[in-house]
């Protein structure tokens, strides 16, 4: 019940997607990633992992259902980001390099 209330309330958050679109425009060519939420990796972990490897990341938000964590990286960093996420076992739901890839 409480999760449904939070999901409903987050539907009115217009600032986060607007800011992400602004950053997409600012940084130019960008690629979107989605990982399975609540699979041991949260926003802080993903952001730290990517930024500590010199990959800029923005637009960290959950989808409406709250089961996918979405974020954006520069196109030039997409392949490295994908390889990095896969190498540490992040469950990638979709990426610019393919979809439905799961790594143990």
C-alpha positions in Angstrom: 0.0 0.0 0.0 2.7 2.4 1.0 4.7 1.6 -2.2 1.7 2.3 -4.3 1.3 5.7 -2.6 5.0 6.5 -3.3 4.7 5.4 -6.9 1.6 7.6 -7.4 3.3 10.5 -5.7 6.4 10.2 -7.8 4.3 10.5 -10.9 4.1 14.2 -10.2 7.9 14.7 -10.0 8.4 16.7 -13.2 11.7 18.2 -12.2 13.9 15.1 -12.4 13.0 14.1 -16.0 13.2 17.7 -17.1 16.6 18.1 -15.6 17.7 14.9 -17.2 16.5 16.2 -20.6 18.5 19.4 -20.0 21.6 17.4 -19.3 21.1 15.3 -22.4 21.0 18.5 -24.4 24.0 19.9 -22.6 26.2 16.9 -23.0 25.2 16.0 -26.5 24.9 12.4 -27.6 23.8 10.2 -24.8 22.7 6.6 -24.1 20.2 5.3 -21.6 20.7 2.3 -19.4 18.3 0.4 -17.2 19.1 -2.0 -14.4 16.8 -4.1 -12.3 16.0 -2.2 -9.1 16.4 -3.8 -5.7 18.9 -6.4 -7.0 21.7 -5.3 -4.7 22.6 -2.1 -6.5 21.1 1.3 -5.8 21.7 4.8 -7.2 24.6 5.6 -4.9 26.4 2.4 -5.8 26.0 2.8 -9.6 26.9 6.5 -9.5 30.0 5.8 -7.4 31.1 2.9 -9.7 30.7 4.9 -12.9 32.1 8.2 -11.6 35.1 6.5 -10.0 36.0 5.2 -13.5 35.6 8.6 -15.1 32.2 8.0 -16.6 29.7 10.8 -16.2 26.2 9.7 -15.2 23.0 11.6 -14.8 19.2 11.2 -14.8 19.2 8.5 -12.0 15.6 7.7 -11.6 13.2 4.8 -11.2 10.5 4.0 -13.6 6.8 4.4 -12.6 6.6 0.8 -11.3 9.8 1.2 -9.4 11.4 -2.0 -10.8 13.9 -0.4 -13.2 16.6 2.1 -12.3 17.3 4.3 -15.3 20.3 6.5 -16.0 22.2 8.1 -18.8 25.8 8.2 -19.9 27.6 9.8 -22.8 27.6 7.8 -26.0 31.4 7.7 -26.1 31.3 6.0 -22.6 28.5 3.6 -23.2 30.5 0.6 -24.2 32.9 1.0 -21.2 30.0 1.6 -18.9 28.3 -1.6 -20.1 31.5 -3.6 -19.7 32.1 -2.2 -16.3 28.6 -2.8 -15.0 28.6 -6.4 -16.5 32.0 -7.2 -15.0 30.8 -6.5 -11.4 27.4 -8.3 -11.9 25.0 -5.5 -12.2 21.7 -6.9 -13.6 21.3 -4.9 -16.9 17.8 -4.8 -18.1 18.5 -2.7 -21.2 21.4 -0.8 -22.7 22.4 0.8 -26.0 24.4 -2.4 -26.7 21.4 -4.8 -26.4 18.6 -5.8 -24.1 17.9 -8.4 -21.5 21.4 -9.2 -20.6 21.8 -10.8 -17.2 25.2 -11.6 -15.6 25.8 -13.8 -12.6 
